[in-house]
Amino acid sequence: MQILQEQISVHAVVTQFINWSKIMLKKELTESLLTLMPIVAFVILALYLLIQDASSVGPL
């Protein structure tokens, strides 16, 4: 009976660790996406401006 209780306890700890790992992975992924989104937007804007005709922009 004690072995079964220990197995259940170990299983509960492992399950909690897995759930915590999933939450942290989602949090880190969200943070990294929030960091990358402005960088990607800036690169897209820079590329868009580079391919524009300079005469349509006007004198700089």
PDB file of N, CA, C, O and CB in Angstrom:
ATOM      1  N   MET A   1       0.824  -1.194   0.000  1.00  0.00           N
ATOM      2  CA  MET A   1       0.000   0.000   0.000  1.00  0.00           C
ATOM      3  C   MET A   1       0.867   1.255   0.000  1.00  0.00           C
ATOM      4  O   MET A   1       0.555   2.238  -0.673  1.00  0.00           O
ATOM      5  CB  MET A   1      -0.937  -0.001   1.206  1.00  0.00           C
ATOM      6  N   GLN A   2       1.969   1.210   0.769  1.00  0.00           N
ATOM      7  CA  GLN A   2       2.855   2.370   0.847  1.00  0.00           C
ATOM      8  C   GLN A   2       3.537   2.613  -0.503  1.00  0.00           C
ATOM      9  O   GLN A   2       3.724   3.762  -0.904  1.00  0.00           O
ATOM     10  CB  GLN A   2       3.912   2.168   1.957  1.00  0.00           C
ATOM     11  N   ILE A   3       3.903   1.548  -1.196  1.00  0.00           N
ATOM     12  CA  ILE A   3       4.531   1.692  -2.516  1.00  0.00           C
ATOM     13  C   ILE A   3       3.564   2.361  -3.480  1.00  0.00           C
ATOM     14  O   ILE A   3       3.963   3.221  -4.267  1.00  0.00           O
ATOM     15  CB  ILE A   3       4.977   0.315  -3.072  1.00  0.00           C
ATOM     16  N   LEU A   4       2.306   1.976  -3.423  1.00  0.00           N
ATOM     17  CA  LEU A   4       1.293   2.580  -4.291  1.00  0.00           C
ATOM     18  C   LEU A   4       1.142   4.067  -3.990  1.00  0.00           C
ATOM     19  O   LEU A   4       1.025   4.877  -4.909  1.00  0.00           O
ATOM     20  CB  LEU A   4      -0.058   1.865  -4.122  1.00  0.00           C
ATOM     21  N   GLN A   5       1.145   4.427  -2.711  1.00  0.00           N
ATOM     22  CA  GLN A   5       1.035   5.840  -2.339  1.00  0.00           C
ATOM     23  C   GLN A   5       2.251   6.628  -2.828  1.00  0.00           C
ATOM     24  O   GLN A   5       2.116   7.761  -3.288  1.00  0.00           O
ATOM     25  CB  GLN A   5       0.889   5.984  -0.812  1.00  0.00           C
ATOM     26  N   GLU A   6       3.441   6.024  -2.727  1.00  0.00           N
ATOM     27  CA  GLU A   6       4.651   6.691  -3.209  1.00  0.00           C
ATOM     28  C   GLU A   6       4.595   6.875  -4.725  1.00  0.00           C
ATOM     29  O   GLU A   6       5.004   7.915  -5.242  1.00  0.00           O
ATOM     30  CB  GLU A   6       5.905   5.885  -2.816  1.00  0.00           C
ATOM     31  N   GLN A   7       4.092   5.873  -5.432  1.00  0.00           N
ATOM     32  CA  GLN A   7       3.976   5.983  -6.885  1.00  0.00           C
ATOM     33  C   GLN A   7       2.992   7.080  -7.265  1.00  0.00           C
ATOM     34  O   GLN A   7       3.231   7.843  -8.201  1.00  0.00           O
ATOM     35  CB  GLN A   7       3.539   4.644  -7.494  1.00  0.00           C
ATOM     36  N   ILE A   8       1.885   7.155  -6.534  1.00  0.00           N
ATOM     37  CA  ILE A   8       0.895   8.204  -6.800  1.00  0.00           C
ATOM     38  C   ILE A   8       1.507   9.570  -6.522  1.00  0.00           C
ATOM     39  O   ILE A   8       1.280  10.517  -7.274  1.00  0.00           O
ATOM     40  CB  ILE A   8      -0.381   7.996  -5.940  1.00  0.00           C
ATOM     41  N   SER A   9       2.284   9.677  -5.443  1.00  0.00           N
ATOM     42  CA  SER A   9       2.925  10.936  -5.083  1.00  0.00           C
ATOM     43  C   SER A   9       3.934  11.347  -6.159  1.00  0.00           C
ATOM     44  O   SER A   9       3.972  12.508  -6.568  1.00  0.00           O
ATOM     45  CB  SER A   9       3.619  10.816  -3.711  1.00  0.00           C
ATOM     46  N   VAL A  10       4.742  10.401  -6.610  1.00  0.00           N
ATOM     47  CA  VAL A  10       5.714  10.685  -7.670  1.00  0.00           C
ATOM     48  C   VAL A  10       4.986  11.081  -8.944  1.00  0.00           C
ATOM     49  O   VAL A  10       5.399  12.013  -9.634  1.00  0.00           O
ATOM     50  CB  VAL A  10       6.626   9.461  -7.928  1.00  0.00           C
ATOM     51  N   HIS A  11       3.918  10.385  -9.254  1.00  0.00           N
ATOM     52  CA  HIS A  11       3.136  10.705 -10.452  1.00  0.00           C
ATOM     53  C   HIS A  11       2.570  12.122 -10.364  1.00  0.00           C
ATOM     54  O   HIS A  11       2.573  12.856 -11.352  1.00  0.00           O
ATOM     55  CB  HIS A  11       1.992   9.685 -10.641  1.00  0.00           C
ATOM     56  N   ALA A  12       2.087  12.506  -9.187  1.00  0.00           N
ATOM     57  CA  ALA A  12       1.534  13.851  -9.007  1.00  0.00           C
ATOM     58  C   ALA A  12       2.616  14.911  -9.194  1.00  0.00           C
ATOM     59  O   ALA A  12       2.376  15.940  -9.827  1.00  0.00           O
ATOM     60  CB  ALA A  12       0.893  13.988  -7.613  1.00  0.00           C
ATOM     61  N   VAL A  13       3.797  14.664  -8.649  1.00  0.00           N
ATOM     62  CA  VAL A  13       4.904  15.618  -8.791  1.00  0.00           C
ATOM     63  C   VAL A  13       5.314  15.738 -10.253  1.00  0.00           C
ATOM     64  O   VAL A  13       5.526  16.843 -10.752  1.00  0.00           O
ATOM     65  CB  VAL A  13       6.113  15.187  -7.931  1.00  0.00           C
ATOM     66  N   VAL A  14       5.426  14.611 -10.936  1.00  0.00           N
ATOM     67  CA  VAL A  14       5.806  14.630 -12.351  1.00  0.00           C
ATOM     68  C   VAL A  14       4.746  15.355 -13.173  1.00  0.00           C
ATOM     69  O   VAL A  14       5.081  16.140 -14.060  1.00  0.00           O
ATOM     70  CB  VAL A  14       6.005  13.192 -12.882  1.00  0.00           C
ATOM     71  N   THR A  15       3.484  15.102 -12.889  1.00  0.00           N
ATOM     72  CA  THR A  15       2.398  15.769 -13.611  1.00  0.00           C
ATOM     73  C   THR A  15       2.440  17.273 -13.384  1.00  0.00           C
ATOM     74  O   THR A  15       2.260  18.043 -14.329  1.00  0.00           O
ATOM     75  CB  THR A  15       1.037  15.209 -13.175  1.00  0.00           C
ATOM     76  N   GLN A  16       2.673  17.703 -12.155  1.00  0.00           N
ATOM     77  CA  GLN A  16       2.773  19.133 -11.865  1.00  0.00           C
ATOM     78  C   GLN A  16       3.959  19.753 -12.597  1.00  0.00           C
ATOM     79  O   GLN A  16       3.859  20.861 -13.124  1.00  0.00           O
ATOM     80  CB  GLN A  16       2.903  19.368 -10.352  1.00  0.00           C
ATOM     81  N   PHE A  17       5.083  19.034 -12.627  1.00  0.00           N
ATOM     82  CA  PHE A  17       6.267  19.544 -13.324  1.00  0.00           C
ATOM     83  C   PHE A  17       5.999  19.683 -14.818  1.00  0.00           C
ATOM     84  O   PHE A  17       6.399  20.673 -15.430  1.00  0.00           O
ATOM     85  CB  PHE A  17       7.474  18.619 -13.087  1.00  0.00           C
ATOM     86  N   ILE A  18       5.329  18.706 -15.406  1.00  0.00           N
ATOM     87  CA  ILE A  18       5.004  18.767 -16.837  1.00  0.00           C
ATOM     88  C   ILE A  18       4.079  19.942 -17.112  1.00  0.00           C
ATOM     89  O   ILE A  18       4.289  20.676 -18.078  1.00  0.00           O
ATOM     90  CB  ILE A  18       4.349  17.447 -17.312  1.00  0.00           C
ATOM     91  N   ASN A  19       3.063  20.134 -16.284  1.00  0.00           N
ATOM     92  CA  ASN A  19       2.148  21.266 -16.463  1.00  0.00           C
ATOM     93  C   ASN A  19       2.884  22.591 -16.324  1.00  0.00           C
ATOM     94  O   ASN A  19       2.651  23.516 -17.102  1.00  0.00           O
ATOM     95  CB  ASN A  19       1.000  21.196 -15.448  1.00  0.00           C
ATOM     96  N   TRP A  20       3.775  22.688 -15.331  1.00  0.00           N
ATOM     97  CA  TRP A  20       4.566  23.904 -15.142  1.00  0.00           C
ATOM     98  C   TRP A  20       5.453  24.150 -16.358  1.00  0.00           C
ATOM     99  O   TRP A  20       5.588  25.287 -16.808  1.00  0.00           O
ATOM    100  CB  TRP A  20       5.425  23.805 -13.861  1.00  0.00           C
ATOM    101  N   SER A  21       6.055  23.092 -16.889  1.00  0.00           N
ATOM    102  CA  SER A  21       6.920  23.225 -18.062  1.00  0.00           C
ATOM    103  C   SER A  21       6.136  23.732 -19.264  1.00  0.00           C
ATOM    104  O   SER A  21       6.623  24.577 -20.014  1.00  0.00           O
ATOM    105  CB  SER A  21       7.582  21.886 -18.393  1.00  0.00           C
ATOM    106  N   LYS A  22       4.925  23.220 -19.448  1.00  0.00           N
ATOM    107  CA  LYS A  22       4.093  23.669 -20.568  1.00  0.00           C
ATOM    108  C   LYS A  22       3.753  25.146 -20.433  1.00  0.00           C
ATOM    109  O   LYS A  22       3.795  25.890 -21.413  1.00  0.00           O
ATOM    110  CB  LYS A  22       2.805  22.839 -20.651  1.00  0.00           C
ATOM    111  N   ILE A  23       3.415  25.572 -19.215  1.00  0.00           N
ATOM    112  CA  ILE A  23       3.071  26.976 -18.981  1.00  0.00           C
ATOM    113  C   ILE A  23       4.280  27.862 -19.259  1.00  0.00           C
ATOM    114  O   ILE A  23       4.153  28.899 -19.910  1.00  0.00           O
ATOM    115  CB  ILE A  23       2.571  27.185 -17.531  1.00  0.00           C
ATOM    116  N   MET A  24       5.452  27.460 -18.769  1.00  0.00           N
ATOM    117  CA  MET A  24       6.656  28.266 -18.978  1.00  0.00           C
ATOM    118  C   MET A  24       7.027  28.311 -20.454  1.00  0.00           C
ATOM    119  O   MET A  24       7.465  29.350 -20.948  1.00  0.00           O
ATOM    120  CB  MET A  24       7.827  27.708 -18.156  1.00  0.00           C
ATOM    121  N   LEU A  25       6.858  27.200 -21.162  1.00  0.00           N
ATOM    122  CA  LEU A  25       7.170  27.170 -22.589  1.00  0.00           C
ATOM    123  C   LEU A  25       6.253  28.115 -23.343  1.00  0.00           C
ATOM    124  O   LEU A  25       6.705  28.854 -24.218  1.00  0.00           O
ATOM    125  CB  LEU A  25       7.044  25.742 -23.147  1.00  0.00           C
ATOM    126  N   LYS A  26       4.957  28.100 -23.009  1.00  0.00           N
ATOM    127  CA  LYS A  26       4.014  29.013 -23.658  1.00  0.00           C
ATOM    128  C   LYS A  26       4.381  30.461 -23.358  1.00  0.00           C
ATOM    129  O   LYS A  26       4.321  31.319 -24.240  1.00  0.00           O
ATOM    130  CB  LYS A  26       2.572  28.723 -23.198  1.00  0.00           C
ATOM    131  N   LYS A  27       4.762  30.731 -22.107  1.00  0.00           N
ATOM    132  CA  LYS A  27       5.115  32.098 -21.712  1.00  0.00           C
ATOM    133  C   LYS A  27       6.355  32.563 -22.469  1.00  0.00           C
ATOM    134  O   LYS A  27       6.384  33.680 -22.986  1.00  0.00           O
ATOM    135  CB  LYS A  27       5.355  32.182 -20.184  1.00  0.00           C
ATOM    136  N   GLU A  28       7.385  31.710 -22.539  1.00  0.00           N
ATOM    137  CA  GLU A  28       8.609  32.081 -23.242  1.00  0.00           C
ATOM    138  C   GLU A  28       8.348  32.244 -24.731  1.00  0.00           C
ATOM    139  O   GLU A  28       8.895  33.150 -25.361  1.00  0.00           O
ATOM    140  CB  GLU A  28       9.702  31.035 -23.008  1.00  0.00           C
ATOM    141  N   LEU A  29       7.523  31.381 -25.297  1.00  0.00           N
ATOM    142  CA  LEU A  29       7.204  31.483 -26.714  1.00  0.00           C
ATOM    143  C   LEU A  29       6.458  32.777 -26.988  1.00  0.00           C
ATOM    144  O   LEU A  29       6.728  33.453 -27.981  1.00  0.00           O
ATOM    145  CB  LEU A  29       6.374  30.277 -27.175  1.00  0.00           C
ATOM    146  N   THR A  30       5.526  33.126 -26.119  1.00  0.00           N
ATOM    147  CA  THR A  30       4.773  34.371 -26.283  1.00  0.00           C
ATOM    148  C   THR A  30       5.701  35.575 -26.189  1.00  0.00           C
ATOM    149  O   THR A  30       5.604  36.506 -26.989  1.00  0.00           O
ATOM    150  CB  THR A  30       3.660  34.475 -25.224  1.00  0.00           C
ATOM    151  N   GLU A  31       6.605  35.553 -25.206  1.00  0.00           N
ATOM    152  CA  GLU A  31       7.537  36.671 -25.048  1.00  0.00           C
ATOM    153  C   GLU A  31       8.461  36.790 -26.251  1.00  0.00           C
ATOM    154  O   GLU A  31       8.744  37.899 -26.705  1.00  0.00           O
ATOM    155  CB  GLU A  31       8.361  36.503 -23.772  1.00  0.00           C
ATOM    156  N   SER A  32       8.933  35.668 -26.772  1.00  0.00           N
ATOM    157  CA  SER A  32       9.831  35.739 -27.918  1.00  0.00           C
ATOM    158  C   SER A  32       9.085  36.207 -29.164  1.00  0.00           C
ATOM    159  O   SER A  32       9.646  36.933 -29.985  1.00  0.00           O
ATOM    160  CB  SER A  32      10.484  34.374 -28.172  1.00  0.00           C
ATOM    161  N   LEU A  33       7.826  35.799 -29.314  1.00  0.00           N
ATOM    162  CA  LEU A  33       7.043  36.282 -30.453  1.00  0.00           C
ATOM    163  C   LEU A  33       6.779  37.773 -30.338  1.00  0.00           C
ATOM    164  O   LEU A  33       6.828  38.491 -31.337  1.00  0.00           O
ATOM    165  CB  LEU A  33       5.719  35.523 -30.555  1.00  0.00           C
ATOM    166  N   LEU A  34       6.500  38.245 -29.130  1.00  0.00           N
ATOM    167  CA  LEU A  34       6.278  39.676 -28.929  1.00  0.00           C
ATOM    168  C   LEU A  34       7.547  40.472 -29.205  1.00  0.00           C
ATOM    169  O   LEU A  34       7.473  41.635 -29.601  1.00  0.00           O
ATOM    170  CB  LEU A  34       5.790  39.945 -27.505  1.00  0.00           C
ATOM    171  N   THR A  35       8.703  39.861 -29.001  1.00  0.00           N
ATOM    172  CA  THR A  35       9.961  40.529 -29.315  1.00  0.00           C
ATOM    173  C   THR A  35      10.218  40.523 -30.812  1.00  0.00           C
ATOM    174  O   THR A  35      10.707  41.510 -31.362  1.00  0.00           O
ATOM    175  CB  THR A  35      11.119  39.861 -28.581  1.00  0.00           C
ATOM    176  N   LEU A  36       9.895  39.425 -31.472  1.00  0.00           N
ATOM    177  CA  LEU A  36      10.189  39.302 -32.902  1.00  0.00           C
ATOM    178  C   LEU A  36       9.227  40.082 -33.784  1.00  0.00           C
ATOM    179  O   LEU A  36       9.614  40.527 -34.865  1.00  0.00           O
ATOM    180  CB  LEU A  36      10.162  37.858 -33.302  1.00  0.00           C
ATOM    181  N   MET A  37       7.997  40.257 -33.354  1.00  0.00           N
ATOM    182  CA  MET A  37       7.001  40.911 -34.215  1.00  0.00           C
ATOM    183  C   MET A  37       7.403  42.323 -34.637  1.00  0.00           C
ATOM    184  O   MET A  37       7.294  42.632 -35.823  1.00  0.00           O
ATOM    185  CB  MET A  37       5.670  40.964 -33.503  1.00  0.00           C
ATOM    186  N   PRO A  38       7.864  43.205 -33.736  1.00  0.00           N
ATOM    187  CA  PRO A  38       8.274  44.535 -34.195  1.00  0.00           C
ATOM    188  C   PRO A  38       9.490  44.494 -35.113  1.00  0.00           C
ATOM    189  O   PRO A  38       9.603  45.305 -36.032  1.00  0.00           O
ATOM    190  CB  PRO A  38       8.571  45.418 -33.008  1.00  0.00           C
ATOM    191  N   ILE A  39      10.400  43.556 -34.868  1.00  0.00           N
ATOM    192  CA  ILE A  39      11.586  43.436 -35.723  1.00  0.00           C
ATOM    193  C   ILE A  39      11.171  43.034 -37.130  1.00  0.00           C
ATOM    194  O   ILE A  39      11.647  43.607 -38.110  1.00  0.00           O
ATOM    195  CB  ILE A  39      12.585  42.405 -35.142  1.00  0.00           C
ATOM    196  N   VAL A  40      10.285  42.052 -37.231  1.00  0.00           N
ATOM    197  CA  VAL A  40       9.799  41.610 -38.541  1.00  0.00           C
ATOM    198  C   VAL A  40       9.045  42.742 -39.231  1.00  0.00           C
ATOM    199  O   VAL A  40       9.207  42.951 -40.433  1.00  0.00           O
ATOM    200  CB  VAL A  40       8.888  40.367 -38.398  1.00  0.00           C
ATOM    201  N   ALA A  41       8.228  43.468 -38.487  1.00  0.00           N
ATOM    202  CA  ALA A  41       7.488  44.590 -39.071  1.00  0.00           C
ATOM    203  C   ALA A  41       8.447  45.653 -39.593  1.00  0.00           C
ATOM    204  O   ALA A  41       8.225  46.209 -40.669  1.00  0.00           O
ATOM    205  CB  ALA A  41       6.528  45.204 -38.034  1.00  0.00           C
ATOM    206  N   PHE A  42       9.503  45.941 -38.852  1.00  0.00           N
ATOM    207  CA  PHE A  42      10.488  46.931 -39.288  1.00  0.00           C
ATOM    208  C   PHE A  42      11.192  46.477 -40.565  1.00  0.00           C
ATOM    209  O   PHE A  42      11.390  47.276 -41.480  1.00  0.00           O
ATOM    210  CB  PHE A  42      11.519  47.184 -38.179  1.00  0.00           C
ATOM    211  N   VAL A  43      11.568  45.207 -40.632  1.00  0.00           N
ATOM    212  CA  VAL A  43      12.241  44.683 -41.825  1.00  0.00           C
ATOM    213  C   VAL A  43      11.311  44.747 -43.030  1.00  0.00           C
ATOM    214  O   VAL A  43      11.739  45.125 -44.120  1.00  0.00           O
ATOM    215  CB  VAL A  43      12.715  43.231 -41.593  1.00  0.00           C
ATOM    216  N   ILE A  44      10.044  44.382 -42.849  1.00  0.00           N
ATOM    217  CA  ILE A  44       9.080  44.447 -43.956  1.00  0.00           C
ATOM    218  C   ILE A  44       8.914  45.890 -44.421  1.00  0.00           C
ATOM    219  O   ILE A  44       8.890  46.151 -45.623  1.00  0.00           O
ATOM    220  CB  ILE A  44       7.709  43.858 -43.528  1.00  0.00           C
ATOM    221  N   LEU A  45       8.799  46.821 -43.490  1.00  0.00           N
ATOM    222  CA  LEU A  45       8.674  48.236 -43.851  1.00  0.00           C
ATOM    223  C   LEU A  45       9.923  48.722 -44.581  1.00  0.00           C
ATOM    224  O   LEU A  45       9.818  49.436 -45.578  1.00  0.00           O
ATOM    225  CB  LEU A  45       8.427  49.092 -42.597  1.00  0.00           C
ATOM    226  N   ALA A  46      11.094  48.344 -44.097  1.00  0.00           N
ATOM    227  CA  ALA A  46      12.342  48.758 -44.744  1.00  0.00           C
ATOM    228  C   ALA A  46      12.420  48.205 -46.164  1.00  0.00           C
ATOM    229  O   ALA A  46      12.799  48.925 -47.088  1.00  0.00           O
ATOM    230  CB  ALA A  46      13.560  48.290 -43.924  1.00  0.00           C
ATOM    231  N   LEU A  47      12.066  46.940 -46.346  1.00  0.00           N
ATOM    232  CA  LEU A  47      12.091  46.355 -47.693  1.00  0.00           C
ATOM    233  C   LEU A  47      11.072  47.032 -48.595  1.00  0.00           C
ATOM    234  O   LEU A  47      11.354  47.283 -49.766  1.00  0.00           O
ATOM    235  CB  LEU A  47      11.818  44.844 -47.632  1.00  0.00           C
ATOM    236  N   TYR A  48       9.905  47.326 -48.072  1.00  0.00           N
ATOM    237  CA  TYR A  48       8.873  48.008 -48.853  1.00  0.00           C
ATOM    238  C   TYR A  48       9.362  49.379 -49.308  1.00  0.00           C
ATOM    239  O   TYR A  48       9.174  49.759 -50.464  1.00  0.00           O
ATOM    240  CB  TYR A  48       7.579  48.150 -48.032  1.00  0.00           C
ATOM    241  N   LEU A  49       9.986  50.116 -48.400  1.00  0.00           N
ATOM    242  CA  LEU A  49      10.477  51.443 -48.754  1.00  0.00           C
ATOM    243  C   LEU A  49      11.645  51.372 -49.732  1.00  0.00           C
ATOM    244  O   LEU A  49      11.818  52.272 -50.553  1.00  0.00           O
ATOM    245  CB  LEU A  49      10.895  52.196 -47.503  1.00  0.00           C
ATOM    246  N   LEU A  50      12.440  50.323 -49.652  1.00  0.00           N
ATOM    247  CA  LEU A  50      13.575  50.184 -50.569  1.00  0.00           C
ATOM    248  C   LEU A  50      13.125  49.927 -52.000  1.00  0.00           C
ATOM    249  O   LEU A  50      13.790  50.358 -52.942  1.00  0.00           O
ATOM    250  CB  LEU A  50      14.485  49.058 -50.110  1.00  0.00           C
ATOM    251  N   ILE A  51      12.007  49.232 -52.174  1.00  0.00           N
ATOM    252  CA  ILE A  51      11.574  48.918 -53.538  1.00  0.00           C
ATOM    253  C   ILE A  51      10.692  50.004 -54.131  1.00  0.00           C
ATOM    254  O   ILE A  51      10.296  49.914 -55.293  1.00  0.00           O
ATOM    255  CB  ILE A  51      10.833  47.602 -53.557  1.00  0.00           C
ATOM    256  N   GLN A  52      10.377  51.037 -53.341  1.00  0.00           N
ATOM    257  CA  GLN A  52       9.547  52.126 -53.857  1.00  0.00           C
ATOM    258  C   GLN A  52      10.351  52.983 -54.830  1.00  0.00           C
ATOM    259  O   GLN A  52      11.574  53.086 -54.736  1.00  0.00           O
ATOM    260  CB  GLN A  52       9.001  52.994 -52.699  1.00  0.00           C
ATOM    261  N   ASP A  53       9.640  53.584 -55.748  1.00  0.00           N
ATOM    262  CA  ASP A  53      10.265  54.518 -56.681  1.00  0.00           C
ATOM    263  C   ASP A  53      10.589  55.795 -55.908  1.00  0.00           C
ATOM    264  O   ASP A  53       9.719  56.377 -55.260  1.00  0.00           O
ATOM    265  CB  ASP A  53       9.330  54.816 -57.916  1.00  0.00           C
ATOM    266  N   ALA A  54      11.837  56.221 -55.984  1.00  0.00           N
ATOM    267  CA  ALA A  54      12.279  57.382 -55.214  1.00  0.00           C
ATOM    268  C   ALA A  54      11.551  58.653 -55.648  1.00  0.00           C
ATOM    269  O   ALA A  54      11.353  59.558 -54.837  1.00  0.00           O
ATOM    270  CB  ALA A  54      13.786  57.569 -55.361  1.00  0.00           C
ATOM    271  N   SER A  55      11.155  58.729 -56.909  1.00  0.00           N
ATOM    272  CA  SER A  55      10.494  59.947 -57.382  1.00  0.00           C
ATOM    273  C   SER A  55       9.099  60.098 -56.779  1.00  0.00           C
ATOM    274  O   SER A  55       8.597  61.216 -56.658  1.00  0.00           O
ATOM    275  CB  SER A  55      10.403  59.941 -58.909  1.00  0.00           C
ATOM    276  N   SER A  56       8.472  58.992 -56.403  1.00  0.00           N
ATOM    277  CA  SER A  56       7.136  59.093 -55.815  1.00  0.00           C
ATOM    278  C   SER A  56       7.195  59.531 -54.355  1.00  0.00           C
ATOM    279  O   SER A  56       6.201  59.997 -53.799  1.00  0.00           O
ATOM    280  CB  SER A  56       6.410  57.756 -55.926  1.00  0.00           C
ATOM    281  N   VAL A  57       8.360  59.378 -53.743  1.00  0.00           N
ATOM    282  CA  VAL A  57       8.516  59.769 -52.346  1.00  0.00           C
ATOM    283  C   VAL A  57       8.734  61.271 -52.244  1.00  0.00           C
ATOM    284  O   VAL A  57       8.253  61.911 -51.310  1.00  0.00           O
ATOM    285  CB  VAL A  57       9.687  59.010 -51.695  1.00  0.00           C
ATOM    286  N   GLY A  58       9.456  61.830 -53.200  1.00  0.00           N
ATOM    287  CA  GLY A  58       9.741  63.264 -53.192  1.00  0.00           C
ATOM    288  C   GLY A  58      11.174  63.520 -52.772  1.00  0.00           C
ATOM    289  O   GLY A  58      11.903  62.588 -52.432  1.00  0.00           O
ATOM    290  N   PRO A  59      11.577  64.767 -52.793  1.00  0.00           N
ATOM    291  CA  PRO A  59      12.969  65.086 -52.435  1.00  0.00           C
ATOM    292  C   PRO A  59      13.226  64.847 -50.950  1.00  0.00           C
ATOM    293  O   PRO A  59      12.377  65.118 -50.100  1.00  0.00           O
ATOM    294  CB  PRO A  59      13.296  66.548 -52.792  1.00  0.00           C
ATOM    295  N   LEU A  60      14.388  64.345 -50.673  1.00  0.00           N
ATOM    296  CA  LEU A  60      14.758  64.090 -49.276  1.00  0.00           C
ATOM    297  C   LEU A  60      15.772  65.108 -48.811  1.00  0.00           C
ATOM    298  O   LEU A  60      16.210  65.063 -47.661  1.00  0.00           O
ATOM    299  CB  LEU A  60      15.317  62.669 -49.105  1.00  0.00           C
TER     300      LEU A  60
END
